[in-house]
């Protein structure tokens, strides 16, 4: 059975794309292109899953909101 994970993608000031997996704290990677990023985040998730002993708590993704303060 495959799990689905929520990945947040940001771009840093140097132009790198940074991907973080919400359900797996500490699971992130970076790349210059979206194709590279997709390959690397899959690999990062697989590696993170190897280190988990307890079941993953899969929250339902609702959305992202930006606010100005």
C-alpha positions as CSV (number, residue, x, y, z in Angstrom):
1,X,0.0,0.0,0.0
2,X,1.4,3.4,-1.0
3,X,1.0,6.4,1.3
4,X,0.5,10.0,0.0
5,X,2.5,12.8,1.5
6,X,2.0,16.5,1.4
7,X,5.1,18.3,0.1
8,X,5.6,22.1,0.5
9,X,7.9,23.7,-2.1
10,X,9.6,27.0,-1.6
11,X,12.3,28.9,-3.6
12,X,15.2,30.4,-1.6
13,X,17.1,33.6,-2.4
14,X,19.7,31.6,-4.4
15,X,17.1,30.2,-6.6
16,X,17.0,26.6,-5.2
17,X,13.7,24.8,-4.8
18,X,13.3,23.4,-1.3
19,X,10.8,20.6,-0.6
20,X,9.6,19.7,2.9
21,X,7.2,16.8,3.7
22,X,4.7,17.8,6.3
23,X,4.0,14.4,7.7
24,X,7.7,13.5,8.1
25,X,9.5,16.1,10.3
26,X,13.0,16.6,9.1
27,X,12.3,15.2,5.7
28,X,13.4,17.8,3.1
29,X,15.7,18.3,0.2
30,X,16.6,20.9,-2.5
31,X,17.3,21.1,-6.2
32,X,17.6,23.6,-9.0
33,X,14.8,22.2,-11.2
34,X,11.3,20.7,-10.4
35,X,12.3,17.4,-12.1
36,X,15.4,17.0,-9.9
37,X,13.3,18.1,-6.9
38,X,10.6,15.4,-7.5
39,X,13.3,12.7,-7.8
40,X,15.1,13.8,-4.7
41,X,12.0,14.2,-2.5
42,X,10.9,10.7,-3.4
43,X,14.3,9.4,-2.3
44,X,14.2,11.5,0.9
45,X,10.8,10.1,1.8
46,X,12.0,6.5,1.2
47,X,15.0,7.2,3.5
48,X,12.9,8.8,6.2
49,X,10.5,5.9,6.2
50,X,13.3,3.5,6.9
51,X,14.0,5.3,10.2
52,X,10.4,5.3,11.5
53,X,9.4,2.6,13.9
54,X,5.9,3.9,14.9
55,X,3.0,4.3,12.5
56,X,2.8,7.6,10.7
57,X,0.0,10.0,11.7
58,X,-1.5,11.0,8.4
59,X,-3.4,14.3,8.9
60,X,-5.7,15.5,6.1
61,X,-4.2,18.4,4.2
62,X,-6.6,21.3,4.2
63,X,-4.6,24.2,2.6
64,X,-2.0,26.9,3.0
65,X,-2.8,30.5,3.7
66,X,-0.6,33.6,3.5
67,X,-1.3,36.6,5.7
68,X,0.2,40.0,5.8
69,X,0.9,41.5,9.2
